[in-house]
Amino acid sequence: MILSESVKMHRKAAPYAALILLTFAAYALVLRNNFVGYDDDYYITENPVVREGLTWHGAKWAFTTFEQANWHPLTWLSHMTDVELFGLNPAGHHVMSLALHILTALLLFSFLARTTGAAGKSFFVAALFAVHPLHVESVAWAAERKDVLSHLFFALMLVAYARYARKPDFGRYALVGALLALGLMAKPMLVSAPLLLLLIDYWPLQRFSLDRAGLANLKRCLLEKIPLAALAGGSAVVTVVAQRSGGAVRTLETVPLTHRVMNAAIAYCTYLVKTFVPTRLAPLYPYPAEVDAMKAVAALLVLTAVTVTVLAAVRKYRFLATGWLWFLISLVPVIGLVQVGSQSHADRYTYLPHTGLFICIAWGVPALIGASRWGRASARPAGEGGGGLSGRILPAAAAAVLFVFAAATAYQVTFWKDSFTLFTRAVSVTQNNAVAHYNLGNACLGLGDYKTAADNFVKTLEYRPDDYEAMTNLGVVLLRVDELDKAASCFEQVLAREPGFEYAAYNLAIARYRQENYEAAAKAARQVVESNPDYAPAKSLLGRSLYHLGRAGEARPLLEEVLEADPENQLARQYLFKITGGA
């Protein structure tokens, strides 16, 4: 009897252990990856509040800031916790994201297995979620912690909701609402959650049906979602305010509504294709200057055909309705009807919607085989695994798919090694990608490869002529290779459009100082000092320029202030010595 119980426990634990091992194997190389110069600096490495770790000041800031054009206080607290635990060691941050991802996969399996009774299919869905290459962006990108954190709360909410559905009471419902609120405070993409719960009511919970008797229960299910919808609606309002205040929302003049609708249709089909063929992945796919109308019409026809087919089979195959509508609905907040950012679509946006497609595949393929002549003779359509030939082929095919996707994920993880690797890859698999060229230029600048850096900044400016940061960085490259006239011209062009851009003004001061044009150097350096009195390098440069102009009396207090703030500043000390004669 004891042995029998032990065997049962091991059988129950086996799929959880398999999920952990499979996911860790696919993502193991992420532990060697560094931070990348693509939002990791804004969220972690260069964020002064996050770098302090967990503090009361940081907690208050997290709940009140619209930093990065968003409101996600739990995400900020998560990053602060990582810094508290691991400092700025990227391995620790990546381990935490991977752990959250694995835990979410385990919860997803638990929810589906308990509500459907189909452990094999549930494992396949959870394993696909765990090792699909499109999810690498969410897990391997430290700044995208918001994805794995919010989805963890979403998975916990699913488990809590299943418990509530079995035995409704206020406490269990309150737990569902609390978990949704926490998820929304990690990433507002969960605004679709109330509708997803309604789909779950239909399948697998089967709390209502589409016949006359079953529709009576639909009203109760809808009423239950009202408080949850209010939470989601509040989060949506705050998100729109945050994104507008940060200038992230593009206007209809910039991206017309017709373009948005056409791009949305193409994006939906792109996600479908990449679900099955996840190749040529990049951290950003630029929004096209012109959307292909024929491609958009074809995409709309495909989406319509699939949706009509699913709705026609809605009574016989409930899982199809839940899975397909889950995919369509959960993508709405990020499909581009409200265009935020410069991407046409993004791999990370599949993190939540993919579960719906995976449900369609895991339950749909056995059903399809069971409906065929060969399938009827060899499989049990309603059963878990079936018998005969298909009962052997399906598990083997599923294992092969998981192996291929896990290997593809391990390969994709290597591209997130560092900024140079990531954006070299992005440039090679996309076209007209100004963001990729800009970030590759920055990476090359940091590595001292000035020629490649300059080439990429020039490319950026071809696609975005008004990109003043790219123009400034091109000037910095020219400054490093002593092309002082060209460098100064870059900085002056930037300041003509962005007079308050301190970085350009400071570098212009350096260029003019090195040309011994001390009047121009002093003018540019003074501009920086007036806007940022605590910036010691600009104050030192201003003092030295004034000294060369014979205005030592004006230079002395500036240099003294520099040394007071930075006693190790040897240039300031040297010039102050010249002024005072060593006194």
NORPE-V368738 format. One record per residue. N is the residue number from 1. RES is the residue in one letter. NEAR is the number of other C-alpha atoms within 10 Angstrom. D_FIRST is the distance of its C-alpha to the first C-alpha in whole Angstrom. Layout:
n: [N	N]
res: [RES	RES]
near: [NEAR	NEAR]
d_first: [D_FIRST	D_FIRST]
This chain:
n: [1	2	3	4	5	6	7	8	9	10	11	12	13	14	15	16	17	18	19	20	21	22	23	24	25	26	27	28	29	30	31	32	33	34	35	36	37	38	39	40	41	42	43	44	45	46	47	48	49	50	51	52	53	54	55	56	57	58	59	60	61	62	63	64	65	66	67	68	69	70	71	72	73	74	75	76	77	78	79	80	81	82	83	84	85	86	87	88	89	90	91	92	93	94	95	96	97	98	99	100	101	102	103	104	105	106	107	108	109	110	111	112	113	114	115	116	117	118	119	120	121	122	123	124	125	126	127	128	129	130	131	132	133	134	135	136	137	138	139	140	141	142	143	144	145	146	147	148	149	150	151	152	153	154	155	156	157	158	159	160	161	162	163	164	165	166	167	168	169	170	171	172	173	174	175	176	177	178	179	180	181	182	183	184	185	186	187	188	189	190	191	192	193	194	195	196	197	198	199	200	201	202	203	204	205	206	207	208	209	210	211	212	213	214	215	216	217	218	219	220	221	222	223	224	225	226	227	228	229	230	231	232	233	234	235	236	237	238	239	240	241	242	243	244	245	246	247	248	249	250	251	252	253	254	255	256	257	258	259	260	261	262	263	264	265	266	267	268	269	270	271	272	273	274	275	276	277	278	279	280	281	282	283	284	285	286	287	288	289	290	291	292	293	294	295	296	297	298	299	300	301	302	303	304	305	306	307	308	309	310	311	312	313	314	315	316	317	318	319	320	321	322	323	324	325	326	327	328	329	330	331	332	333	334	335	336	337	338	339	340	341	342	343	344	345	346	347	348	349	350	351	352	353	354	355	356	357	358	359	360	361	362	363	364	365	366	367	368	369	370	371	372	373	374	375	376	377	378	379	380	381	382	383	384	385	386	387	388	389	390	391	392	393	394	395	396	397	398	399	400	401	402	403	404	405	406	407	408	409	410	411	412	413	414	415	416	417	418	419	420	421	422	423	424	425	426	427	428	429	430	431	432	433	434	435	436	437	438	439	440	441	442	443	444	445	446	447	448	449	450	451	452	453	454	455	456	457	458	459	460	461	462	463	464	465	466	467	468	469	470	471	472	473	474	475	476	477	478	479	480	481	482	483	484	485	486	487	488	489	490	491	492	493	494	495	496	497	498	499	500	501	502	503	504	505	506	507	508	509	510	511	512	513	514	515	516	517	518	519	520	521	522	523	524	525	526	527	528	529	530	531	532	533	534	535	536	537	538	539	540	541	542	543	544	545	546	547	548	549	550	551	552	553	554	555	556	557	558	559	560	561	562	563	564	565	566	567	568	569	570	571	572	573	574	575	576	577	578	579	580	581	582	583]
res: [M	I	L	S	E	S	V	K	M	H	R	K	A	A	P	Y	A	A	L	I	L	L	T	F	A	A	Y	A	L	V	L	R	N	N	F	V	G	Y	D	D	D	Y	Y	I	T	E	N	P	V	V	R	E	G	L	T	W	H	G	A	K	W	A	F	T	T	F	E	Q	A	N	W	H	P	L	T	W	L	S	H	M	T	D	V	E	L	F	G	L	N	P	A	G	H	H	V	M	S	L	A	L	H	I	L	T	A	L	L	L	F	S	F	L	A	R	T	T	G	A	A	G	K	S	F	F	V	A	A	L	F	A	V	H	P	L	H	V	E	S	V	A	W	A	A	E	R	K	D	V	L	S	H	L	F	F	A	L	M	L	V	A	Y	A	R	Y	A	R	K	P	D	F	G	R	Y	A	L	V	G	A	L	L	A	L	G	L	M	A	K	P	M	L	V	S	A	P	L	L	L	L	L	I	D	Y	W	P	L	Q	R	F	S	L	D	R	A	G	L	A	N	L	K	R	C	L	L	E	K	I	P	L	A	A	L	A	G	G	S	A	V	V	T	V	V	A	Q	R	S	G	G	A	V	R	T	L	E	T	V	P	L	T	H	R	V	M	N	A	A	I	A	Y	C	T	Y	L	V	K	T	F	V	P	T	R	L	A	P	L	Y	P	Y	P	A	E	V	D	A	M	K	A	V	A	A	L	L	V	L	T	A	V	T	V	T	V	L	A	A	V	R	K	Y	R	F	L	A	T	G	W	L	W	F	L	I	S	L	V	P	V	I	G	L	V	Q	V	G	S	Q	S	H	A	D	R	Y	T	Y	L	P	H	T	G	L	F	I	C	I	A	W	G	V	P	A	L	I	G	A	S	R	W	G	R	A	S	A	R	P	A	G	E	G	G	G	G	L	S	G	R	I	L	P	A	A	A	A	A	V	L	F	V	F	A	A	A	T	A	Y	Q	V	T	F	W	K	D	S	F	T	L	F	T	R	A	V	S	V	T	Q	N	N	A	V	A	H	Y	N	L	G	N	A	C	L	G	L	G	D	Y	K	T	A	A	D	N	F	V	K	T	L	E	Y	R	P	D	D	Y	E	A	M	T	N	L	G	V	V	L	L	R	V	D	E	L	D	K	A	A	S	C	F	E	Q	V	L	A	R	E	P	G	F	E	Y	A	A	Y	N	L	A	I	A	R	Y	R	Q	E	N	Y	E	A	A	A	K	A	A	R	Q	V	V	E	S	N	P	D	Y	A	P	A	K	S	L	L	G	R	S	L	Y	H	L	G	R	A	G	E	A	R	P	L	L	E	E	V	L	E	A	D	P	E	N	Q	L	A	R	Q	Y	L	F	K	I	T	G	G	A]
near: [6	7	8	9	10	11	12	12	11	12	11	12	11	12	19	20	12	14	23	19	13	19	24	20	15	24	26	14	17	26	17	14	19	20	24	23	18	19	16	17	14	15	23	23	19	12	12	12	18	26	20	15	21	20	15	9	10	20	18	12	17	21	15	12	15	19	17	16	19	20	26	26	23	22	24	28	22	21	23	25	20	25	22	16	14	14	16	15	14	21	16	16	27	24	19	20	26	24	16	21	26	27	21	24	27	23	21	26	27	20	23	23	17	14	20	13	13	15	19	16	24	25	23	23	25	26	28	26	25	32	29	25	27	28	24	27	23	23	29	28	26	28	24	19	27	27	28	28	25	29	26	25	25	25	23	21	26	24	20	19	25	22	17	18	16	11	10	12	11	9	10	17	19	15	16	23	21	16	21	27	23	20	30	29	23	27	26	26	25	25	25	20	24	22	18	20	23	20	22	23	22	20	21	17	18	14	19	20	18	13	9	8	10	14	14	13	15	18	11	12	18	15	11	15	17	12	12	24	19	13	18	21	15	14	22	19	11	15	20	18	17	20	20	15	15	14	14	17	18	17	13	13	7	8	16	13	16	13	19	20	18	21	26	23	21	25	20	20	19	15	21	17	12	16	18	11	13	18	14	12	20	22	22	21	22	19	18	15	9	8	16	13	14	10	15	20	14	14	21	19	13	15	18	12	11	13	17	12	13	21	16	12	14	16	14	11	17	21	25	25	25	25	26	22	21	26	25	17	16	24	22	17	17	17	24	25	18	18	22	19	14	17	16	20	23	20	21	19	21	23	22	22	21	27	20	23	22	23	25	21	19	19	23	17	14	23	18	12	19	21	15	12	9	12	21	14	15	18	24	20	19	11	12	16	20	19	16	13	13	22	17	14	13	16	15	12	12	16	14	12	16	19	16	14	23	24	18	19	23	23	16	27	25	17	23	26	20	17	23	21	15	24	28	18	19	24	20	12	14	15	12	18	22	25	24	29	25	26	26	28	32	27	23	20	20	13	11	13	14	20	14	17	25	24	15	24	27	20	20	26	19	13	14	15	12	14	16	20	17	28	25	27	24	29	29	27	25	21	20	15	12	14	14	21	14	15	26	25	16	23	28	20	16	23	19	10	11	14	13	14	19	19	17	28	27	23	24	29	30	28	29	22	23	14	15	13	16	23	17	18	26	26	17	25	27	21	20	25	20	12	12	13	12	14	14	21	17	29	27	25	27	30	29	26	27	22	21	17	14	10	14	19	12	13	25	22	14	22	26	17	16	23	19	12	13	14	12	11	16	11	14	27	19	13	20	24	13	14	17	10	8	9	7]
d_first: [0	4	5	5	6	9	10	11	12	14	15	17	19	20	23	24	24	26	28	29	30	32	34	35	36	38	40	39	43	44	43	47	49	51	53	55	58	57	56	54	58	58	54	54	56	59	58	60	57	54	55	55	52	50	53	54	57	55	53	56	57	54	54	58	59	59	59	59	60	56	54	51	51	47	48	50	48	45	48	49	46	46	49	48	45	47	50	52	49	49	45	44	45	44	40	40	41	38	36	37	37	33	32	34	32	29	30	31	28	26	29	29	25	25	28	28	24	26	24	26	29	29	28	31	33	32	32	36	37	36	38	40	44	46	43	44	47	45	43	45	48	48	51	48	46	46	45	41	41	42	40	37	38	38	35	34	36	34	31	32	34	31	30	33	34	30	32	35	37	39	37	35	38	40	37	38	42	41	39	42	45	43	43	47	48	46	48	50	48	46	48	47	44	45	45	42	40	42	41	38	38	39	36	33	33	36	37	40	42	45	46	48	45	43	46	46	43	45	47	45	43	47	47	44	45	49	48	46	49	51	49	50	53	54	53	55	58	57	56	60	62	60	61	64	65	64	66	63	64	66	69	70	73	71	68	69	67	67	66	63	62	63	61	58	58	58	56	53	53	53	50	49	50	49	46	46	48	48	51	54	52	54	54	57	59	62	63	66	69	70	67	67	67	67	63	63	63	61	58	59	59	56	54	56	54	51	51	52	50	47	49	49	46	44	43	41	40	39	38	41	43	41	41	44	46	44	45	49	48	47	50	52	53	53	55	58	60	61	61	60	61	62	59	59	55	53	50	48	49	46	43	42	44	42	39	40	41	38	37	39	39	35	35	38	38	35	37	40	39	38	41	43	43	41	38	38	38	35	33	32	34	31	28	27	27	29	29	32	34	34	30	31	34	33	30	33	36	34	33	36	38	36	37	40	40	38	41	44	43	43	46	47	46	49	51	51	51	55	57	59	57	55	59	60	57	58	62	61	59	61	65	67	64	67	64	62	66	66	63	63	67	66	63	66	68	66	65	69	69	72	73	70	70	73	73	70	71	74	72	70	74	75	72	72	76	76	73	74	71	72	75	75	73	75	78	75	75	79	79	77	79	83	83	85	87	84	82	84	85	81	81	84	83	79	81	84	81	79	81	78	76	76	75	77	80	79	79	82	83	82	84	87	87	86	89	91	92	91	93	90	87	88	88	85	83	85	83	80	81	82	79	77	78	76	75	77	77	79	81	82	83	86	87	88	89	91	92	94	96	97	96	94	95	92	90	90	88	85	85	84	82	80	80	79	76	75	77	76	78	80	82	83	84	86	88	88	90	92	93	94	95	92	93]
